[in-house]
Amino acid sequence: MRNRSKEHTTIIKRSSRKSHDEFHGGAWKVAFADFTLAMMALFMVLWIMGAVTEEERKEIVSMLNGESVFEGNSLTPITQKEGQGGQLSLIDSRHPKTPKPSKTAESSKPLTDAEKQVAQQAKQTESLDDVNARSRNEIEDLARIIMKITSTYDAQANLKMEIVPQGLRILVSDDQKREMFQRSSAILTPFFKRLLTEFAPELNKIDNKIIITGHTDATRFRDQVLYNNWNLSGERAMQARAVLTTGGWIKAKFCK
């Protein structure tokens, strides 16, 4: 027994302890922060969607996706990289008249103030729906008339129309064959002057207000301080307004 105990070898194993942070590090904190930020953005979107109506959501989507003067994405009036002239945008903005409440038969039992208020709101809602439907029909009729006039002048390539939440957007632009304005000026060429004159009386047939915007090509002026593309686009819009007024368009329908 003594011989066996002397031959026995004792082995001592020492292991170094490493800190917990060396194994994990701080990567999980970055991932958790990204997850928290994504969840916050999701809840913000859900809150905004719940705070607006369906009609307002459609208008927001149209403003973000559609090419419209209301979207506000462009910081300059320059819309074309190349070209001699420019383009004009006419928008019939919807401003329906306030409908008159319809007459109803008197009830044998008098209504309370709350019931009268609810009934009045229901009448106005129905009337506004009728007005919006009538306004859309008028806009569609106007679009057909404008297209017919354009076909008469063989200018289909110079016209683009789109029904937007604000009304009817009419985009009149030049091409390689026809220049709308003289280069770097607000003088309309005779062809487009006649075309806008034909549009004028048709625009009077609806009650909508009209917004006119002018656009220019990418040509830069030598002295940007005294005169630039913003000035030129504004003058082109005013020139188009003057031609429409001369053609019989009512100034009171002008919005901006």
Phi, psi and omega in degrees: 000321180293324179295321180294322181290329178288326181281348181290131181254131179263124180252126178249120181252123180249128179243137179274134179270128177258151182291157181294330183288335181293329181281320188260321182070201181245015182296327182294332179292321178295316179296320180292323178295319177297318179297317179297318179295319179296319179294322178295318178296321179297315180293327177295317179296316179297322180292319179294318179296327179281342184272344181248161179276172180297320180294320179293325177296320178297320179295320179296316179297319179295321180292327181280324185266319186283156176270099187220156178290348181271349186284333173067025181276334184271134178266351179226159178280003183281124181237351182233137177282325181225155177143158183266332186245236182191210181204163179231147178235123177247129179234123172276104184274134185284122172223076184294146177290152179290121184288149176276137180295138180284153180278135178236156180289143180288137180275150179293329180258124181296142181270150175284168181298321180294318179294322178296320180294318178296317180296320180294319178296322178295319179297315181295323179297315178296319181294320179295323176298318178296318180295318179296321178295318179295320179296320179294320177297320179295321179294319178295321176296318179298320179298320179294321180293316179299319179294323179295317178297318180297321178295325178298323180271003181055047183238033180298328181288345182259006184230138175220127181238148181208131175275117182243169179303332179281345181143228180250124178260120180247115180251115178252122184222162178268176177215195182291334182272323185235134174261134180279318177235154172295151187304126177058034178216170180256020181271119179288142174285155184304323183297309182287335175294317177294322181296315179293327177296324177291328180290330191306305182295333180288329179290342179281349186281350177240159184273359185290149173283161184235134175247130181243128176233144178248150180228158182233173174275190185269011181288128180264144178273153182295313180257095183287345182283314183279325184206129181220189183292333176296316178298318181294318180296322178294319179293324178293322177295318179293325177295318177296321178297319179296320179294317178297319179295318177297328180281358177114005180286139183279127183296331183297340180279355181284129179262305176192000000 
